[in-house]
């Protein structure tokens, strides 16, 4: 979805949503980006304008789908920013595009995801295996779904299947053997109080890229950006411009001041 189409843009940025989410996770973001940027809100099948299509249960199939859907829009320099499941999708998509000789993003923004799991990784709990009520409680604790949706039995019964499908997709992906290294620069974004992927965990992404720009930590938990969208977009723009080789710092959202202090500093910088 392009809520503010820009013809012949300086660049495009694709925003990839979390498990159970949709383009609405980034509502209002388009106006915060530079006027010459084309902002594309990506929906996985099963939601938004493509709600009539069945949700996918395999990340590789979603990557194939997105590569085809995004192909006409990769004629300009482009970047990817993904939150939680969207971060894993963006990373896998970049690896697949690189292997297939397809156009690559010039920058990856990976938010609130601890990184790809390999066969050697220690076992972790899987949310998709939880029973209905335990999953409901876990989702409520993460803050990803409005409280009124969680509390309404009828509405939650409609949300749960899509949520569970996305969790299966993201939690069961095991990459093919070989280097799991992004050929493009990566910045890691997170909330300071995220119990799943806080600053210390997000530094692990440095092992999966040839050029790690650092961890960008903001106040909040797993969905930190909901109270800091202006500052987060400002950081996305600065990092993307640095990766593209154009001067950073030109764009700062006018609607709120840039983040300052320890909460906005990189936990690790290039």
Secondary structure, DSSP 4 states (H G I P E B T S, - for coil): --TT--TT-SEEEEEEPPTT--GGGGTT-GGGS-TTEEEEEE--TTSGGGTTSPPPS-HHHHHHHHHHHHGGG-SS-EEEEEETHHHHHHHHHHHHHHHHT----SEEEEES------TTSPP---GGGS-HHHHHHHHHHHT-S-HHHHH-HHHHHHHHHHHHHHHHHHHS--PPSS---BSSEEEEEEETT-SSS-HHHHGGGGGGBSSEEEEEEESSSTTGGGG-HHHHHHHHHHHHHHHHTS-SSS---SSSPPP-SGGGSEEEE-
